[in-house]
Amino acid sequence: MQWETVIGLEVHAQLSTKAKIFSGAPTLYGAEPNTQACGIDIALPGVLPVLNIGAVERAIKFGLAVGAAINSPSIFARKNYFYPDLPKGYQISQYEIPIVQGGSVTIQIGDKAKIVRLTRAHLEEDAGKSLHEDFHGMSGIDLNRAGTPLLEIVSEPDMRSSAEAVAYAKSLHALVQWVEICDGNMQEGSFRCDANVSVRPYGTDKLGTRCEIKNLNSFRFLEKAIEYEVKRQIEILEDGGRIIQETRLYDANEDETRTMRSKEDAHDYRYFPDPDLLPLVISPELIEQIKQQLPELPEAKRIRYQGDYALSDYDAAVLTTSKAVSDYFEVMVQSLPDQPKLCANWIMGELIGKLNKENSEILNCSIKPEQLSRLLQRIIDGTISGKAAKIVFESMWQGEHAGDVDRIIAAKGLIQVSNQGEIEKLIDAVLEANLQQVNDYKNGKEKAFNSLVGQVMKASKGKANPMQVNTILREKLKG
Amino acid sequence: MLGQSLKYLSAQLNDKKISSVELTTEYLNRIRSLNAKLNAFITINEALSLEQARMADQLIAAGNASPLTGIPIAQKDIFCTKGWLTTCGSKMLANFTAPYNATVIERFNQIGAVNIGKTNMDEFAMGSSNETSFFGPVKNPWDIHAVPGGSSGGSACAVAAGMAPAATGTDTGGSIRQPAALCGISGIKPTYGLVSRFGMIAFASSLDQGGPMAKSAEDLALMLNVMVGFDERDSTSLQREIEDYRRDLEKPLAGLRIGLPKEYFDQGLNDEVAHAVTQAIEEYQKLGASVIEVSLPNAGLSIPVYYVIAPAEASSNLSRFDGVRYGYRAKQYVNLDDMYKKTRTQGFGQEVKRRILIGTYVLSHGYYDAYYIKAQKLRRLIANDFTDVFKRCDVLMGPTTPTVAFDLGEKSDDPIQMYLSDIYTSSVNLAGLPGMSIPIGFGKKGRPIGLQIIGNYFKEAQMLNVAHQYQKVTDWHLQVPIK
């Protein structure tokens, strides 16, 4: 039987507020345990939550960016369960009425675009951390993270493969950073995914029984976990078994998912509206104000790049995968307004290639867009060849000569030879030494021409202007 | 000085007739002589109280006194008080010294009042007799075989017995008004949202409201002036203009329209209480008030609705007492679940566990709509009843409790009977309205009777006026049980 995979994602994005969602304690990552938890975070008797409006504004910003409705009022609810790193014995979340309802995200699969619908996004507080090592049979509790604001973004089950799920997660990851509501740092847990995975026979409408895979903190784990899970479910179904709805954990070491708890063991969270917090009313003025602050969104930029810069859909899509990339591109075209394609090629080719290879990010890139523009300027004005430019690029990456393009060109002696006389000399020498190929060319073998160009370039140590070499060589061979 | 009004004590302090240290010492001596018998206080800390008194004397000497500067106030042990044991009447917090001040405590500290001690209470404010306290029951100073009421029984007893001129209480379903009635003192629960709940250990967040307990309406006004105020640390706190609750005390009552809800005079009402209430109403008519009968058709639902909503919120509010971070933890356990179970089994008393169970049940999957949601809808109806009757009258009056104080142990094994002692008070919390109780006489055995006055939202000043005018022509509030 042919099986269809159905995936929905729940993403927890940590909102980039300085203070926690219901207390004034700082949200800074990596502090000594329990030094960033105030009386409210540790749930002393008698303390009360007060909502941080910064978290609300970020949620609204997200909602507007995905074209969702902003509910007013939305309601904070208590999710009750006992765990040592949950100080109050309940998590303040939103349940029946979330702040953000609906909306969608467009993903790119190869050259096809696909729309993934969002169910909702709601505000909630994070729990602390339980540390099970180093305590000799006991557990340590660190409540620094308790009360950190999260936006839980829930998609519809619209994805049909691990590739789509990853594309969606990446797209969302880029978007939350694009609108500056989350730093997107996956190592620090600022962006975490849970995947709901099920399979069904192709052509059927009814959803299969799903399993939820928790806490996938990298795109690679997300992909591998889904692939493993799909395979596991198909095997069970093909053996005549049935899927048990449960929560599973992905073990990256074993590359498998394992039962965490079954539906029968699932908590009854006894959600009810939190009587300590009033219904969250959002004025149309606030929404309007946030709308004004919203940067140009990836979708709009992508369309504009195709129009303004005559870039292909593919180029425009790649350049708008993140705010950082598009910012980089825009700084470059500002100084090279006639060369958007050249800029795009260098960003998408050399720059992103190098970043990927070095596992680095454009934001931390040592080569600033102004420097890269300057390098391209030197290709355009004929100072160096495209080939030499790649050598300069490498040198800039290494930070040689303070990354100064002109100093690198000079130091490496890469200035292109465009002097007619010098090139003629080089050509004459090559022609003399390669009579056979000259004859071949004259007898109609075009290949021989390329070989001769190569020889000239080699003789110039790559510095000869290849266009000039071409022209002069053709003329000389005519004679 | 014992048994004197706040106004009198304030004048004595300001005229330097007595110092705060002397006054505080006098009250501490009184507490020392009576507390073993009455058990009104859980914690006395003479050093801390006297330290505050010394500071108050400096304020007075510097001419920076406000009306309650230097006056000893008993604080219900539900308010977190920095450096003081704050137990909430529970074994769970028997070892808990609060690291911060509740807003209410802070407000008293700011004006230089003296904390004379932390008063006994039903465990986590759950009870109507003060018998659920881990620290033992409080005795009614009028009759030590009788309960003082609850949950603010320690505060009521302390004021009635002259161990403090005034005290704080909290009222979730009647916990200020019922013990005030049973101990023959005055008490007011303000409109929900006027007194900050920050630092007040939560029982049922949407119903809890702090308020004062004192001998007279005039004293309550002085206390309210300190306690009421917007607090940004409590999201349900209301931002309103500051009022002087004394401002209307002397207004004549001619033209006042008193509504008598017929549901408050049904067969559940004891004859001697009914008689005293009738007499009090007659007194009001003499003062120029008119009386009309009104109806609160959904009043009968208040106890069932209350006993869904309050336990629901409590079951969640009390989850933080898990033995992990502070408070009681079981001595022996084999794993995490076992630690939770043993800690909470041993740390909570019977009534608290009963309410956690009820609350957990009504919030459970499959029961939530039938209980919690339905109760919320009925709560709205109960509140609407009041809105309707306040179109036709200024205040409502009726008995605070169906009977005078019952005997210790009389109802402690019968939760339903116990719950019914809040039958006339809990609807006020469900509606968020202000309610008060003032003493209006005694039953045959000499146990006090209270009149409940219910006002419309934010009508505290008017209610205090209504109470004060009655107290000007009667002396029930001046009666003392122990000389």
Chai-1 contact restraints between the chains, C-beta under 6 A:
chainA,res_idxA,chainB,res_idxB,connection_type,confidence,min_distance_angstrom,max_distance_angstrom,comment,restraint_id
A,G39,B,Y100,contact,1.0,0.0,6.0,A-B,restraint_1
A,I42,B,R325,contact,1.0,0.0,6.0,A-B,restraint_2
A,A43,B,R320,contact,1.0,0.0,6.0,A-B,restraint_3
A,P45,B,I201,contact,1.0,0.0,6.0,A-B,restraint_4
A,G46,B,C80,contact,1.0,0.0,6.0,A-B,restraint_5
A,G46,B,A102,contact,1.0,0.0,6.0,A-B,restraint_6
A,G46,B,G199,contact,1.0,0.0,6.0,A-B,restraint_7
A,G46,B,M200,contact,1.0,0.0,6.0,A-B,restraint_8
A,G46,B,I201,contact,1.0,0.0,6.0,A-B,restraint_9
A,L48,B,F198,contact,1.0,0.0,6.0,A-B,restraint_10
A,L48,B,D234,contact,1.0,0.0,6.0,A-B,restraint_11
A,V50,B,S235,contact,1.0,0.0,6.0,A-B,restraint_12
A,R78,B,S316,contact,1.0,0.0,6.0,A-B,restraint_13
A,N80,B,S316,contact,1.0,0.0,6.0,A-B,restraint_14
A,F82,B,Y340,contact,1.0,0.0,6.0,A-B,restraint_15
A,P84,B,V324,contact,1.0,0.0,6.0,A-B,restraint_16
A,K88,B,R320,contact,1.0,0.0,6.0,A-B,restraint_17
A,G89,B,S319,contact,1.0,0.0,6.0,A-B,restraint_18
A,G89,B,R320,contact,1.0,0.0,6.0,A-B,restraint_19
A,Y90,B,S316,contact,1.0,0.0,6.0,A-B,restraint_20
A,Y90,B,S319,contact,1.0,0.0,6.0,A-B,restraint_21
A,D268,B,S364,contact,1.0,0.0,6.0,A-B,restraint_22
A,D268,B,H365,contact,1.0,0.0,6.0,A-B,restraint_23
A,R270,B,L363,contact,1.0,0.0,6.0,A-B,restraint_24
A,F272,B,L363,contact,1.0,0.0,6.0,A-B,restraint_25
A,P275,B,S205,contact,1.0,0.0,6.0,A-B,restraint_26
A,P275,B,S206,contact,1.0,0.0,6.0,A-B,restraint_27
A,P275,B,E313,contact,1.0,0.0,6.0,A-B,restraint_28
A,D276,B,S205,contact,1.0,0.0,6.0,A-B,restraint_29
A,L277,B,S235,contact,1.0,0.0,6.0,A-B,restraint_30
A,L278,B,S235,contact,1.0,0.0,6.0,A-B,restraint_31
